[in-house]
Amino acid sequence: MPERRAPRGDLMEILIGAAGIFPGAVLEALIARLEAGR
């Protein structure tokens, strides 16, 4: 696994990891928050 030090890459990694932990509804809420914060 190549390690990349991009803030957005870290965010995606966290989201992908969260996808395996949180229900889809929570994931969608997180994504909506990120999109709104942009």
N, CA, C and O atoms as CSV, one atom per row, in Angstrom:
chain,resi,resn,atom,element,x,y,z
A,1,MET,N,N,0.850,-1.200,0.000
A,1,MET,CA,C,0.000,0.000,0.000
A,1,MET,C,C,0.884,1.248,0.000
A,1,MET,O,O,1.584,1.491,0.983
A,2,PRO,N,N,0.875,2.017,-1.034
A,2,PRO,CA,C,1.670,3.252,-1.067
A,2,PRO,C,C,1.090,4.283,-0.103
A,2,PRO,O,O,-0.124,4.475,-0.034
A,3,GLU,N,N,1.977,4.942,0.638
A,3,GLU,CA,C,1.497,5.927,1.608
A,3,GLU,C,C,1.529,7.310,0.990
A,3,GLU,O,O,2.563,7.750,0.487
A,4,ARG,N,N,0.390,7.997,1.027
A,4,ARG,CA,C,0.336,9.350,0.453
A,4,ARG,C,C,-0.040,10.332,1.546
A,4,ARG,O,O,-0.915,10.062,2.369
A,5,ARG,N,N,0.623,11.464,1.544
A,5,ARG,CA,C,0.385,12.458,2.596
A,5,ARG,C,C,-0.455,13.612,2.057
A,5,ARG,O,O,-0.027,14.765,2.089
A,6,ALA,N,N,-1.635,13.303,1.568
A,6,ALA,CA,C,-2.525,14.356,1.074
A,6,ALA,C,C,-3.704,14.475,2.039
A,6,ALA,O,O,-4.310,13.465,2.395
A,7,PRO,N,N,-4.036,15.695,2.467
A,7,PRO,CA,C,-5.155,15.879,3.404
A,7,PRO,C,C,-6.426,15.226,2.893
A,7,PRO,O,O,-7.170,14.605,3.652
A,8,ARG,N,N,-6.667,15.376,1.593
A,8,ARG,CA,C,-7.893,14.803,1.029
A,8,ARG,C,C,-7.782,13.281,1.028
A,8,ARG,O,O,-8.767,12.580,1.261
A,9,GLY,N,N,-6.598,12.784,0.770
A,9,GLY,CA,C,-6.400,11.331,0.790
A,9,GLY,C,C,-6.680,10.768,2.174
A,9,GLY,O,O,-7.288,9.707,2.310
A,10,ASP,N,N,-6.231,11.490,3.207
A,10,ASP,CA,C,-6.482,11.037,4.569
A,10,ASP,C,C,-7.981,11.030,4.849
A,10,ASP,O,O,-8.502,10.105,5.473
A,11,LEU,N,N,-8.662,12.064,4.386
A,11,LEU,CA,C,-10.110,12.132,4.599
A,11,LEU,C,C,-10.796,10.937,3.950
A,11,LEU,O,O,-11.659,10.300,4.552
A,12,MET,N,N,-10.402,10.643,2.716
A,12,MET,CA,C,-11.015,9.516,2.014
A,12,MET,C,C,-10.720,8.221,2.752
A,12,MET,O,O,-11.580,7.345,2.848
A,13,GLU,N,N,-9.503,8.098,3.274
A,13,GLU,CA,C,-9.138,6.886,4.008
A,13,GLU,C,C,-10.031,6.735,5.232
A,13,GLU,O,O,-10.510,5.642,5.534
A,14,ILE,N,N,-10.248,7.843,5.933
A,14,ILE,CA,C,-11.095,7.813,7.126
A,14,ILE,C,C,-12.524,7.438,6.741
A,14,ILE,O,O,-13.167,6.630,7.413
A,15,LEU,N,N,-13.015,8.035,5.651
A,15,LEU,CA,C,-14.386,7.741,5.221
A,15,LEU,C,C,-14.522,6.281,4.827
A,15,LEU,O,O,-15.502,5.621,5.176
A,16,ILE,N,N,-13.530,5.781,4.096
A,16,ILE,CA,C,-13.585,4.380,3.667
A,16,ILE,C,C,-13.554,3.468,4.894
A,16,ILE,O,O,-14.276,2.473,4.949
A,17,GLY,N,N,-12.722,3.810,5.870
A,17,GLY,CA,C,-12.658,3.019,7.101
A,17,GLY,C,C,-13.972,3.104,7.859
A,17,GLY,O,O,-14.445,2.108,8.406
A,18,ALA,N,N,-14.566,4.301,7.892
A,18,ALA,CA,C,-15.826,4.491,8.608
A,18,ALA,C,C,-16.946,3.710,7.932
A,18,ALA,O,O,-17.890,3.270,8.587
A,19,ALA,N,N,-16.833,3.542,6.605
A,19,ALA,CA,C,-17.881,2.835,5.865
A,19,ALA,C,C,-18.036,1.416,6.399
A,19,ALA,O,O,-19.134,0.859,6.368
A,20,GLY,N,N,-16.945,0.827,6.890
A,20,GLY,CA,C,-17.019,-0.537,7.414
A,20,GLY,C,C,-17.505,-0.570,8.849
A,20,GLY,O,O,-17.780,-1.643,9.385
A,21,ILE,N,N,-17.615,0.601,9.487
A,21,ILE,CA,C,-17.978,0.646,10.900
A,21,ILE,C,C,-19.373,1.228,11.087
A,21,ILE,O,O,-20.216,0.643,11.766
A,22,PHE,N,N,-19.605,2.390,10.473
A,22,PHE,CA,C,-20.877,3.074,10.668
A,22,PHE,C,C,-21.903,2.636,9.631
A,22,PHE,O,O,-21.540,2.203,8.538
A,23,PRO,N,N,-23.187,2.750,9.974
A,23,PRO,CA,C,-24.236,2.471,8.990
A,23,PRO,C,C,-24.182,3.471,7.843
A,23,PRO,O,O,-23.633,4.564,7.983
A,24,GLY,N,N,-24.753,3.089,6.719
A,24,GLY,CA,C,-24.713,3.938,5.528
A,24,GLY,C,C,-25.293,5.324,5.785
A,24,GLY,O,O,-24.813,6.312,5.229
A,25,ALA,N,N,-26.323,5.399,6.626
A,25,ALA,CA,C,-26.967,6.690,6.883
A,25,ALA,C,C,-25.976,7.662,7.516
A,25,ALA,O,O,-25.929,8.837,7.152
A,26,VAL,N,N,-25.186,7.164,8.464
A,26,VAL,CA,C,-24.213,8.026,9.138
A,26,VAL,C,C,-23.143,8.462,8.147
A,26,VAL,O,O,-22.706,9.613,8.152
A,27,LEU,N,N,-22.727,7.529,7.298
A,27,LEU,CA,C,-21.708,7.848,6.291
A,27,LEU,C,C,-22.221,8.950,5.375
A,27,LEU,O,O,-21.498,9.900,5.073
A,28,GLU,N,N,-23.447,8.825,4.943
A,28,GLU,CA,C,-24.013,9.839,4.039
A,28,GLU,C,C,-24.066,11.195,4.734
A,28,GLU,O,O,-23.817,12.223,4.105
A,29,ALA,N,N,-24.385,11.204,6.016
A,29,ALA,CA,C,-24.434,12.466,6.761
A,29,ALA,C,C,-23.041,13.086,6.826
A,29,ALA,O,O,-22.893,14.300,6.684
A,30,LEU,N,N,-22.025,12.258,7.039
A,30,LEU,CA,C,-20.649,12.766,7.091
A,30,LEU,C,C,-20.255,13.368,5.757
A,30,LEU,O,O,-19.674,14.452,5.705
A,31,ILE,N,N,-20.569,12.668,4.682
A,31,ILE,CA,C,-20.219,13.161,3.348
A,31,ILE,C,C,-20.953,14.475,3.080
A,31,ILE,O,O,-20.366,15.416,2.548
A,32,ALA,N,N,-22.221,14.540,3.444
A,32,ALA,CA,C,-22.999,15.762,3.227
A,32,ALA,C,C,-22.359,16.924,3.983
A,32,ALA,O,O,-22.314,18.046,3.479
A,33,ARG,N,N,-21.864,16.654,5.194
A,33,ARG,CA,C,-21.229,17.709,5.997
A,33,ARG,C,C,-19.956,18.181,5.317
A,33,ARG,O,O,-19.693,19.381,5.246
A,34,LEU,N,N,-19.166,17.241,4.818
A,34,LEU,CA,C,-17.913,17.611,4.151
A,34,LEU,C,C,-18.204,18.445,2.911
A,34,LEU,O,O,-17.533,19.444,2.654
A,35,GLU,N,N,-19.199,18.032,2.151
A,35,GLU,CA,C,-19.544,18.776,0.933
A,35,GLU,C,C,-20.017,20.186,1.295
A,35,GLU,O,O,-19.682,21.149,0.605
A,36,ALA,N,N,-20.788,20.310,2.365
A,36,ALA,CA,C,-21.301,21.624,2.763
A,36,ALA,C,C,-20.167,22.506,3.285
A,36,ALA,O,O,-20.192,23.724,3.112
A,37,GLY,N,N,-19.185,21.891,3.918
A,37,GLY,CA,C,-18.075,22.660,4.488
A,37,GLY,C,C,-17.106,23.146,3.432
A,37,GLY,O,O,-16.261,23.994,3.717
A,38,ARG,N,N,-17.210,22.626,2.217
A,38,ARG,CA,C,-16.272,23.012,1.150
A,38,ARG,C,C,-16.554,24.405,0.653
A,38,ARG,O,O,-15.864,24.892,-0.242
